[in-house]
Amino acid sequence: MNLTRLVRDWVRTWIPLPDLLPDKLPAYVRSPAYYFGILSVSSLVLLVLSGFTLAFFGPQWWHVNDVGHFVNSVHFWSTQAFFFGLAAHLWTEFCKGAWRHGRRLTWMLGVLSFFVAIGTAFTGYLSQTNFDSQWIAVNGKDAMNAVGIGSFFNLMDFGQMYGLHVVLLPLAVVALVGLHLLLVRIRGVVRPYAATTEDELAEEQRWGGTVGPGWSPLTAWLSQRRPRHYARPLASDQEAYYCDLCEQPYDLIGEGVIALTIVAALALLLAGVLSSPDEPPITIQQYAQQSPVQFLREEMDNLRGTSYVATYGPPYNDGTAQVQYLGPFSPQLFMGITIPIDAAEVYVLRPLSELAKTDPAVAAALRQFNQANESQQEAWMQAYADALPQATASNGEVVLPTVEAGPLPVLMGSLLAMGQSGALEGLLLQTRGFYQADFTRPLLFLNSQALPAKAEQLKMLDTQWGVMNETGNYPGQPWLWLYTLWYQIPPYNTSPNADILVWVTMAILSGALLFYPYIPYLNRLPYYLGIHRLIWREYYQDRDRLQARPGQEGGQTRSSAL
């Protein structure tokens, strides 16, 4: 047995070279609706090239280098072109009923490509290391945590998101798009809808129906002949599929080169003229310097266990404030605490313990606080918290009225100094290793007050379409419009379980889109919408004109001109 010959014959059976790289296609593919697919592929090529360059020079390069910022701008505008082409291609194919005649798998791979591309773009925004990435991370984490995904898919872990964005997800997109294109070439582009529903059902039975008993791809491959009882051609038999249609010369590669040139020119132009957004990130140091009183309030809440972080719940701690339910069940509670954060220990006591190693006054104050009983500690914390509303700030220093708060004035003053110097941020990032890439703890701290205040100024709150927006006048993430829409309407915008409800809604809609070819009756909707008549207008005009000619009613004579 010659395995090379068997593989070669198998490949030849499924996709002969003329079908893989055709130089002729049916005349109806000249419709503008067919350009969106090649636009998407061309944009993807530009995305890969610009993304490779950005990855090579590192995630900070584009912030500090003009050439790097230009490359990032090309990447940004290529993303806009890619999703425009992808969305337009998806919906024009929907209107054409592109899953017909045995092309269900082609449709499903295309939809999967769209879903994975959204995930790739999402992790790309999280990898920008600017304010956008901060805000998207702290907003998106709630949705991930609500369904339990946040326990292992941490949006605030830059290392994880960056790795997914530059390696795993792009490979998945390229693989899925490649398989999708291969199936398009194997099966060919779908024929226009027949004149009547009866004719279309007959076409579907002929080209996409089930095969006779005893047939399988393996037996067909071994016998190298078409079974007599087989009701449709083998996987790639476009000669039979297009036999009654008019074909025209078609340069597949040439059209791809032209599309790539146009997309590249447009992306380069927009990158040079409009650049790309880059709002600087917020740091704890900035927060402590600009809002010292608010910083102390946040730290006091952390110490008392009443802060946003302290009461959040899984996957950080056993709080309940942000736990969401689907009926009686909570995936968030089910997954448990996987990223443990004790707010008092992480944000207050541990940093002060580090400072106490070199500062005797802090060491004495911390020892006094730790040795006091719980009621005494609570009395000191209550007194200090009551005094904070009367505090004033001047030149970064906070002046409190006289208060009986034991060692807390010394401890909180030292903690503020740590925050203003940047030392606190460094401690929060500190892990066992030398390299730091997980920003979970500092981002959770900033998410209480600092990040929402900045987002409100930039019109990026949930009520303002949240993470779909972009800083400045740049286009945001239009591929998130449907997801973001639910947060603007009842009952989602008033429910404490909004995130998990939106997830369920989107899961149902996504599943319906993916398996749409298999939904009886509903999968005929494109035919009744009639938009396919605009897409294939010239085809139907020619068909109707030939049908109107006297003596030209014969099926073969009439259809051969189409």
Residue, then its C-alpha position, 0 to 999 in steps of 0.5 A: m500500500n502506497l500511503t502517499r498515493l492514497v493521501r494524494d488521491w483522497v485530496r484530489t477526490w475532495i478538492p481538485l486543484p481547479d476547485l482550490l484555485p479556480d480561474k472561473l466562477p459563476a457570474y453572480v459572484r460579481s455582486p458587491a456582497y462577495y467583497f466583504g469576505i476578501l476584505s476580512v481576510s485582507s484585514l486579518v493579514l494586516l492585523v497579523l503583520s502589525g501585531f507581530t511587530l508590536a509583539f516583537f518590540g514588547p507591550q510598552w514600545w508603542h507608548v514611548n516610540d513614535v514608530g511604535h505608536f504608528v504601528n499600533s495605530v495601523h493595528f487599531w484601524s486594521t481591527q476596525a476594518f476586520f470587524f466591519g468586513l466580518a460583520a458585513h460578510l456574516w450578515t450578507e451570507f445569512c441573507k444568502g442562506a449560505w448554509r444551504h446545499g450541504r454547507r452547514l459546516t462552512w457556516m458554523l466555522g465562519v460563526l466560530s471564527f467571528f466568536v473567537a475573533i471577538g475574544t481576540a480583540f477583547t484580550g487585545y484591549l486588555s493588553q494595551t497597558n493604558f486606561d482603556s485596558q484598566w477600565i475594560a478589565v475591572n468591568g469585564k471581571d464582574a461578568m467573568n466572575a458571575v459565571g465562574i470563569g473569573s476563577f481561571f480567566n483573570l482579566m486583570d492578569f496582564g501576563q495571561m491576557y497578553g499571552l492569549h492575545v498574541v499566541l493562542l487566540p490569533l492561532a485559533v482565528v487563523a486556523l478557523v478562517g483557514l478551514h472556513l476558506l478551505l470548505v468554501r473552496i471545496r464546496g464552492v459558493v452557494r447557488p442563488y435561491a431557486a424561483t419557488t420554495e418547491d424548487e429550492l427544496a428540490e435543490e436542497q435534497r439534491w445537493g445537501g440531502t442524505v446519501g444512500p445506505g452503505w455509502s461513506p467517504l471511506t468507501a468512496w475514496l477506496s473505490q474512487r468512483r461515485p456510488r450509483h445511489y449517491a444523490r449528490p456529488l462528492a465533497s468537491d464536484q463544482e463542475a456538476y454544481y455549476c453545470d447550468l450556470c454561466e461562468q466568468p473569468y475570475d482571478l482569486i489571488g489577484e483580487g486578494v492582492i488588490a483588496l490587501t493593497i486597498v485595506a493597507a492604504l486605508a489603514l496607513l492613511l487613518a493611522g497617519v492622520l487620526s493615530s490611535p487612542d492612548e489614555p494614560p493609566i491611573t496609578i495608586q501613586q497618582y490617586a494618593q497624591q491627587s486625592p489623599v483624603q479619599f485614599l485614606r477613606e479607602e484604606m480605612d474601609n479595607l482595614r475595617g473589612t467594609s471596602y469594595v474589595a473586602t465585601y466582593g465575594p468569590p473568587y477573592n474572598d467569602g463576601t457576598a456583595q457582588v455575588q450573582y445568582l441564576g435562580p437559586f444557583s450561583p456559579q460564582l459560589f460554586m467555583g469558590i475562592t481561587i484568587p484569595i485577597d484579605a483586604a485588611e492584610v493585603y492593602v494595610l497590614r502587610p505594607l505597614s509590616e514591610l515599612a516597620k522593618t526600617d521605621p521604628a515609629v511605624a513598628a511601635a504603632l503597628r505593634q500597639f494596634n496588633q496587641a489591642n483587643e478587637s473592641q479597642q481596635e474597632a473603637w480606634m477605627q471608628a474614631y478615625a473614620d468619623a474624623l475623615p470627613q473633616a479632614t483637609a488636604s494641603n500639598g499632599e498632606v492630610v490634616l485631621p482634627t484631634v482624635e482619640a484613635g490610638p496608633l492609627p494616625v501614625l499608621m495611616g499617615s505612613l500608609l499615605a506616604m507609601g502610596q504617594s511614593g509609589a512603594l505601595e503599588g510595588l508591594l501590591l504587585q510583588t509576587r514570588g517571582f522577579y517579573q510582575a504581570d498580575f495587576t489584580r490587587p492594585l486594579l481592585f483597589l483603584n476600582s472602588q473610586a479612582l477608575p469610575a471617577k475617570a471613566e465618568q469623565l470620559k463617558m465610559l460608565d455602564t449607563q453610557w455604553g461602558v466598555m464599548n466606548e473608546t476614549g476621545n472621538y475614536p470608534g470603540q468596540p462595535w463588536l460589543w454593541l449587542y452585549t452592551l445593549w442589554y445593560q441599557i434596558p430593563p430588566y437587565n439594567t435594574s437587576p443585581n444579577a445583570d451580568i449572569l442574565v446577559w451571559v445567558t441571553m448572549a449564550i442563547l443568541s450565540g447558540a442560535l446563530l451557530f446552529y441556525p442551519y439546523i433550526p427547522y422552518l426558521n432557517r428558511l427566513p432569509y428566503y422570505l426576507g427577500i434581501h437575497r434578491l438585491i444581492w443577486r439582482e443581476y442573476y434574477q433579472d437575467r433569469d426573468r428576462l429569459q423566462a419572458r422570451p417566447g420559445q425559450e422556456g426549456g430548462q437547459t436552454r434558459s438556465s445555461a445563460l445564467 
